[in-house]
Amino acid sequence: MTGIGMTGQMNVTENVTTAVPAVPDALSGGLAALAPLAAGPESQQVTDWGERLAWVSVLLLAVIVAYWLMRRGWQRRGTLHADLPEPAPATGRRDGAELTLTGRYHGSTVAGQWLDRIVAHGLGTRSRAELVLTADGLDVLRPGARDFHIPAGDLRGARLDTGIAGKVLTEGGLLVITWRLGDRLVDSGFRSDRAVVHTTWVAHVNDLTGGPADLTAAAVRPGAAGARDADGPGDRPGPRHGTQPEPRHDTKDGTTP
């Protein structure tokens, strides 16, 4: 009886095992994926607002200090040329204009010192500009900045250059006009929207003034075109209004009588 009972129990166990199907692998994998969720969500990292505000404050302070130093430097440079008289206001004349130009005004410096920027009387403000050359002189019209006028008697010459007041352009990309303001010579730099007209302006202004006068920029900026050497023949006035230089007659032995 005992043997028969044990055999019957074993048969029942086998039947139950056979009746219950095995758990599929996919289901077991899904359960494993849900296990971390059952453990509960992790809390997000809390932003350290104190550290972030500290960095923003440091950056803002650096910007304020840099701006303050730039403003102080600008004001100090203005005092360096405070003795310069204020340029004459623009006349606004356009009738009888010999040349006109639209482009940009890149600043003014002491003649021959392309980094010695003049900021007094608004001369240091870069802006759009329109130049109008008449028999009375040169009008510099600047929207958003102070216009000024250079009388014809104060014009000293013009040349092509590559930079002025810390602004560097391509070769011949800058028209520099030298003029007298008070007892000083000033270089003012312009760039036309059509750079091809620069040479026309140089030739015309130098013809009216007899050529550049006292342009020490030739020594400071050797690449300047139209400037004369300090000790060269350019110190003599050039031809004016159609006058021709005296012809040179050389003898057979190469000497000049």
C-alpha positions in Angstrom: 0.0 0.0 0.0 2.8 2.3 0.8 4.5 1.6 -2.5 1.3 2.1 -4.4 0.6 5.5 -2.5 4.1 6.8 -3.3 3.7 5.8 -6.9 0.4 7.7 -7.2 1.8 10.8 -5.6 4.7 10.8 -8.1 2.3 10.5 -11.0 0.2 13.5 -9.7 3.3 15.7 -9.4 4.4 14.8 -12.9 1.0 15.6 -14.2 0.9 19.0 -12.5 4.4 19.8 -13.8 3.3 18.9 -17.3 0.1 20.9 -17.1 1.8 24.2 -16.1 3.8 25.5 -19.1 7.2 27.0 -18.7 7.6 30.8 -18.5 8.6 32.2 -21.9 12.1 33.9 -22.1 10.5 37.1 -23.4 8.3 37.4 -20.4 11.2 36.8 -18.0 13.2 39.5 -19.8 10.3 41.9 -19.5 10.0 41.2 -15.8 13.7 41.8 -15.4 13.4 45.2 -17.1 10.5 46.2 -14.8 12.6 45.3 -11.8 14.4 48.7 -11.5 11.0 50.6 -11.9 9.7 48.6 -9.0 12.6 49.8 -6.9 11.4 53.4 -7.4 12.6 56.4 -9.5 15.9 58.1 -8.8 15.7 61.7 -7.8 17.3 64.3 -10.3 20.4 66.2 -9.4 19.6 69.5 -7.6 21.0 72.6 -9.4 23.5 74.5 -7.3 22.1 78.0 -7.8 24.6 79.6 -5.5 27.6 78.4 -7.6 25.9 79.4 -10.8 25.0 82.9 -9.6 28.6 83.3 -8.4 30.0 82.6 -11.9 27.5 84.9 -13.5 28.4 87.7 -11.1 32.1 87.2 -11.8 31.5 87.4 -15.6 29.3 90.5 -15.3 31.9 92.2 -13.1 34.7 91.4 -15.7 32.6 92.9 -18.5 31.9 96.1 -16.4 35.6 96.5 -15.6 36.6 96.0 -19.2 34.1 98.6 -20.4 35.2 101.1 -17.7 38.9 100.7 -18.7 38.0 101.3 -22.4 36.0 104.4 -21.5 38.8 105.7 -19.4 41.3 105.2 -22.2 39.0 106.9 -24.6 38.6 109.9 -22.3 42.3 110.1 -21.7 43.1 110.1 -25.4 40.6 112.9 -25.8 42.5 115.0 -23.4 45.8 114.4 -25.3 44.5 116.4 -28.3 42.2 118.8 -26.4 44.3 121.7 -27.6 43.2 121.1 -31.2 40.6 123.6 -32.5 37.2 122.3 -33.5 36.9 121.6 -37.2 34.7 124.0 -39.3 31.2 122.7 -39.8 30.3 121.3 -43.2 29.0 123.8 -45.7 26.5 121.4 -47.3 27.4 122.8 -50.8 27.0 120.4 -53.7 26.8 122.7 -56.6 30.1 122.8 -58.5 31.3 119.6 -56.8 34.5 118.4 -58.5 34.5 114.9 -56.9 32.1 113.0 -54.6 32.6 109.8 -52.7 30.5 107.6 -50.5 32.0 105.0 -48.2 33.4 104.8 -44.6 35.3 107.2 -42.4 37.9 105.2 -40.4 39.3 107.9 -38.2 42.0 110.6 -38.0 45.5 110.6 -36.5 48.4 112.9 -36.2 50.0 113.0 -39.6 52.6 110.3 -40.0 51.6 108.5 -36.8 49.0 106.0 -37.9 48.3 104.7 -34.4 48.1 108.2 -32.7 44.3 108.4 -33.0 42.6 111.7 -32.5 39.2 111.4 -30.7 38.7 115.1 -29.9 35.7 116.8 -31.5 34.2 113.5 -32.8 37.1 112.8 -35.1 37.6 109.4 -33.5 34.2 108.1 -34.3 34.1 105.7 -37.2 31.0 106.0 -39.4 29.6 106.1 -42.9 30.7 109.2 -44.8 30.2 111.2 -47.9 32.9 113.4 -49.3 32.2 116.4 -51.5 35.1 118.2 -52.9 34.5 121.8 -54.2 36.5 124.9 -54.8 35.9 125.8 -51.2 37.3 122.7 -49.8 36.2 119.2 -48.6 33.0 118.5 -46.9 32.9 115.3 -44.8 29.2 114.4 -44.2 28.7 111.7 -41.6 25.2 110.4 -40.7 25.1 109.7 -36.9 28.3 111.6 -36.3 29.6 115.2 -36.5 30.1 116.6 -40.0 33.2 118.8 -40.6 34.7 120.9 -43.4 38.3 121.2 -44.5 38.9 124.5 -46.2 40.8 124.3 -49.5 43.7 126.3 -48.1 44.2 123.6 -45.3 44.4 120.7 -47.7 47.9 119.3 -47.9 47.7 116.2 -50.1 46.4 112.7 -50.4 47.9 109.2 -50.7 46.9 105.5 -50.7 47.7 103.6 -47.6 46.9 100.3 -45.8 45.9 101.4 -42.3 45.0 104.3 -40.0 43.9 104.5 -36.3 44.5 100.8 -35.8 42.4 99.8 -38.8 44.3 97.7 -41.3 43.0 97.2 -44.8 44.3 95.7 -48.1 47.0 97.4 -50.1 45.7 100.7 -51.5 42.4 100.1 -49.8 42.5 103.4 -47.8 42.4 107.0 -49.1 44.3 109.2 -46.6 43.9 112.9 -46.9 46.3 115.2 -45.0 45.1 118.6 -43.8 45.9 121.2 -41.3 43.9 121.7 -38.2 45.2 124.6 -36.1 49.0 124.2 -36.0 49.0 120.5 -36.6 48.8 118.2 -39.6 46.1 115.5 -39.5 45.7 112.4 -41.5 42.1 111.3 -42.1 41.3 107.9 -43.6 38.4 107.0 -45.9 37.4 103.9 -47.8 35.1 104.3 -50.8 32.4 101.8 -51.6 34.2 101.7 -55.0 37.9 101.5 -54.1 38.9 102.1 -57.8 38.2 105.8 -57.3 40.9 106.2 -54.7 43.6 106.9 -57.3 41.4 109.6 -58.9 41.1 111.3 -55.6 44.8 111.1 -54.9 45.7 112.6 -58.2 43.1 115.3 -58.0 43.8 116.4 -54.5 47.6 116.4 -55.0 47.1 118.4 -58.2 45.2 121.0 -56.3 47.6 121.2 -53.4 50.9 120.7 -55.3 51.4 117.3 -53.8 51.7 115.9 -50.3 53.4 118.2 -47.8 55.3 117.0 -44.8 54.0 113.5 -44.9 56.3 111.8 -42.5 54.1 108.8 -42.9 56.5 107.9 -45.8 59.0 106.9 -43.2 56.6 105.4 -40.7 54.5 103.5 -43.3 56.9 102.6 -46.2 54.1 101.0 -48.1 52.2 104.2 -48.5 51.6 105.2 -52.1 51.7 108.9 -53.0 53.7 109.9 -49.9 57.1 111.5 -50.4 60.4 110.7 -48.9 61.6 113.1 -46.2 64.8 113.9 -48.0 63.8 113.1 -51.6 62.9 115.3 -54.5 59.3 115.1 -53.3 60.0 118.0 -50.9 59.8 120.3 -53.9 56.3 121.3 -55.0 55.0 119.1 -57.8 53.4 120.3 -61.1 50.2 122.2 -60.7 47.3 122.7 -63.2 49.0 121.5 -66.3 52.5 122.9 -65.7 55.2 120.6 -67.0 58.6 119.8 -65.3 61.7 121.1 -67.0 63.1 118.5 -69.4 66.3 116.8 -68.5 69.2 116.9 -71.1 72.0 114.5 -70.6 75.3 114.7 -72.4 76.9 111.8 -74.2 79.1 111.0 -71.2 76.1 110.6 -69.0 76.5 113.9 -67.1 73.9 116.6 -66.8 75.1 120.1 -67.7 
